[in-house]
Amino acid sequence: MACCPRSFCFFLPTCLPCSGCCVNRLAVRLLRSSQTIALRYLNILSLCLSSFCDLVLTLFPSSRVLHLLSAMPKKKSPEHFFQRACEKGSDINKAIVNGIAVKKHIEPKTEKNYARALGLWNGYARDHPGADPYDLETLKDFVRIMAYGIDGIYGDPKAGEKSVLQYWKDFTAGWRRHASLITPETTQSVTNFIKIHLRDELGLAHRKRLRSYGITNHFIHLGTQLWEKDWQIYDKPRIRVDTWAKIQLYIFTSARVGEYIESTCRAGSGRGLYYRDMTFGVFRNERGEAEFAIQVVRDAKNMTLTPEKRPEHSVHEGLEPRPLFCNPVLTMLARAIADNAFRDYSTMEELLEIEPPENEMYHLRQNESVLGKPFFHVVSTGEMEKADTFSRRLRELGVRAGYLRPPTIHDFRAEGLYLVDKLYSAAQRMKHGGHRDERTYCDSYMPNNAGTDLQGGYFDGKLRSIVNDRFRGLTLHRNPELWQALPARKQHELKDTPEFAAFEVEIDVLAPKAKKDPAAKERRQTLMADKRKLVAEELSRCQKLQPSKLLASPDDAELMGYHRSQFHRIRRLMPERDRLASNLFLVAPIRSNEGRSVLRDMIALCRQEAEVPFRPGLEPEKCTCLMADHKLELDRKPAAERWRHIYGCYKKRLVASYGFAEPCFDCSEWIVGGDAWNDHCEMHLGRPEMLPIQCNPFVYGGTLACPGYCPFCSGNTALPAPTRMQQFLDREKWKAHIDGHIEMLDGCKATRCTHPRRKCVDAFPSVLEMKFHLQDVHCIQFTKGMKRRRSGSEVKFEPDRRKRSRKTKDHDQDVKLERWPQSLLFTIIEYPDIGTLN
């Protein structure tokens, strides 16, 4: 019997040690011997096999051996193989079998880049008839023109060398997919043309921007801005919780921005973090205390076809005490409870009372209905959130926190990988970062400052790391007083420039035509966008030149604009955010009273429709209208109209009972009685440190948070207290009152600010300087047309101007001029003199 010696040695059984080992040793010698010696070994092997088979038949019954032999799969003939394939349906549908070459699958973003490059070539070919994409001279000219058309970034108008090379790469790759390959010699020649000749001609930036690192301080600054100082109005309060949960998860897992939400390179894929990718658990930590932990699976880059290798990360409450805003489990748990994600527990109290067993993780099972739901989803649609939306929100948050070049998720990823490299092995670092090449970290993430301290090593051996850590933090510069809008003086100077004046004139000319002519409307919108861009560029230039000096005390901070004072002015309208602004920065565990309060408030934010959803104290039942149909119609109206109606009805009832009623918006109290109102105003004036510095009527999310005041009247001691504390609910009426005071000062050469709280400059050299002061400090706007474009997630501060309804003629004059929904928390305080009014 002929057999293959190589396969023969693997066929031999090894159940009998003596015979198997003997035969295996002979087979190894056979494979290493010459042909003559191999024949000898074959004879020996045949004898061994024969004796081995006899031994098997002796030890085992023949029926058992036959059964084992019959159980072995039979060899399939080609005919039988293809017959089975036909039976399984190989001949049913052959539509995919054709002569068309199959290209590699690419992501939608890559396909879009290829289409852009090919579109540029089509435009070039129209302008240059007869252009040949395989001609070297033609391609050089095409790339040169393309390089001139690419815009730079980070304030540099020139394109970078990497950008031009990427455009060229997109063109060659796209042309190869849709036509045929451009020869490698031509491709390389054009590449060298870019690196040598175009670099010299255009001054292409050939150095990459240095890597920045998001250290702990930057994380703290972002959290402080978002929860303690932020004036941003999001469409839904849940977005604030979502934003912080994403920031925490990205930082503590060193993920890329497109690995938990839908990347722009995977547009339309819906890929990201789902509830099915998360495992919630409770365990007993090293101190024997119950602790929550969450494990997530990252949809890592370059692991589309190997999902079983995706990195897994765990986040926990933390063993050492830290401020609550540093706890990632807190925000993620609040979101999960708000989504009713847990199968066996529905309330916060039930989860906090869990006592897990020793030495194991108790698994918190999720509802089947949420497993296919994105953890970070768009509130209105339920779809996976987009990476560009989150990146924009993160950038805007960084600017509000004082960063001219805000930290990005990749900056925090670089810092995280640096720390992992210091604390763990190289293999753990690669798995944590989702890397397959060990050189990736050294080439792209490792700081140029290696973190060494040879100075300490030379002398006493006490090595220091704090110096290098602080320098690494300087890669992201922050100015706590960064201007969020142009100062009044800069606005005035910009308005006098010919370019800005030309925009203003043409916009005013097109205003009446834009209502009927679509072309005029589009042109006017373009001009307004260009004007906003001009203002933004001027602001960016001023921010770069803005002084950044350390302050001796917080009182020395420059009060420029209204942004940083907004949250302080409206926080009492939002009890959840008001408590979070204080409790989140306390050092406490989740199960403490403070931790429970924070978790409860975050759950409430996730379920609210608006940060100021209604005005407690002015509920619909306080409406004095008794008709059921009218009440039903009132419930259907927008919140602004509904509040305005209830306010009018409620005030009319109080005036009818007491003769006078006025709400104090600063105290959130209703004052009834003229004498009581006079005493209340004198009480405020007697404490000037409590008076608001900002005098403008402030509308937050459609809600009047603060009325307007007159800085001239409030500082005039000759006026009665109610006149000095007059509250303006309508911006136009307030502005007209202020303009009247300014007109009286136009003939003066020097004047001073009379606001009773702030010690302003004794005298200003001119009325113009006085206006600059009033605008920058007291928020009285004199320069128009300087507002920057609001972000998509920001709601307008000012109410919409609409025609007044005749039905509001019986309402208070201030109220019917201003459209502001919802209410402050008003409480009625009755004073002793009320009885004299009856």
C-alpha angles and dihedrals in degrees: 000000000000118000139164111260093212094054091039095067092053093048094059114104120239100199091104108057099203100047096036095050092046093051093044092052090050091049092053091051089048092057091050098046135089123256096266095049090042091063090056092051091049090059091049090048092051091052091048091049092050093051090045093055091048089052092051092051089049095051099039130045114256091239091058092050092049090049091053091048092049091050091059113100114257121237112263120226119220090250092054091045094055092041090058090048091053091050090055092056107267091142098045101085125012099165093122092054108091142121096265116119113245114230126207115268113255132189120260091249091055091048089051091052091050090050091050092052092047090048089055089052091050089052090049091049091053091053092043110042113207094025110165117208090204095054113099096212092050092050092050091053091047093051092046093054090044091052090054090053098051114099121223126231138221090045095304112121092200120088121241123247091239091055093053091047090050091052089050092048091050090052096050093045093046092047091050091054096047103031127001140305121286107224116266091235091057093045093051092046092055090046090055089045089059095046095047116022101027092044090057096042099046100025092237113198104245097178121085120232110267116259116263124209127215103215128183094276092060090050090052093048092052092048093047092051094047097048108022107031110014120133096180116123113213124199089244128018088230090071090069092055091043092051093053093043090054093047091052095046094048093048097046094046100035091230128165117249094251097051100079098029132031111292121222087236089058097044112174094010096107089216120155141086115338129182088252088062092058131079118197119199147163123217141163112260129212091286094051093251126133112257134179121230134178129201120202133188116223120220088222127198117268092014100098092115095038106050091155089069097052114130119256123208134188128209124191143177093264131243097237119065113260136162113285094242088065092060110099093187090062096062095038092048091050091053093048092050091048089053092049088236101158121086100205101029126052105170137055092238093057092052094048091052094058114122107197123208122259122273097005142077117251107220117225102213119218129223115262089232094066101043092090093043121103112246090216104041138158107265096222100044106021091229125135111281117250122243094225091057093052093043090054092050091048091050093049090049090051092051091050088050090056104265116137088192102027122213117263132209089256090056089057090044090055091051091047093052090048091055093045090051090054095047105035142035125278091252091054091047092053092049092046093050096041092240126152097185119062091210093064093081095048094046100043112017113025112101118246085230098070093203095245127144108203091162090066091042093055096054121024104351094241101134120203128206100174094083095056091042091056092048090050088056090055090069084085112049121206132193110192090203096047110157112250092190136018114279115248093254092053091047090053092049093048092049090057094055115107093235094055092042090053090053091050094049095049093045091053091048092051095046097089093040095050092070093067107015115070092197091054090047092052091047091050092050090051091051092049090050090050090049091051089049090052090052092047092050091050091049091050090051092049092048091056091052095041114121116248110198129160113254122230090215137356089255089068092064114124110248101214117159131345102274104095093045097052100087091048089053096051106027092100089063090061110052093182095053091041091058094041091053087064107027098047091067095053120105103239141122123253094254094056121097090257092048092049090050092051093048092048093050093048091052089051091051090051090055099042123101094208136012089238099031097167143346111257110219094037100069120161091256089068090068108110094210106114100192112108092210091053092051090050090051090048092055090056095054123095116272093253095057092040093054093045091054094047091047091053093047093047095047091047090055093050093047090049090053102039106018094237135043131169130167119227103217093193092056096031090229136127112231116201122193129042096247091048090052091050091051091047092053091049089051090058094045090050089061104048092169088069095052116104116255091206108075102185124106103257121210117190119190091338092312124113102235099171132012123228124264133194114239090200096052095041091058096045105099092189092070125083116263096249090053092049090049096042111153117219113203094176120068096208093052091047093049092049089053092051092047089055091059092046092052090055089055098049093096094050121098095202132021140164138222112254099194105142097220110046123056099229128182111300094235136359118219093229143007089253091060088048090055091051089054094047091050098045098041108021097033097238104150117217101157113073130201095036101109116123120228111273120236120253092252094050122094120216115265095210124068121246115262109236135165113274118248118235088228089073096061092107093053127096112287095238093048098051092053095053128060107212125147133214127013149259120248100269124186124188115237115191117206127203094255093062093089091062090063095063 
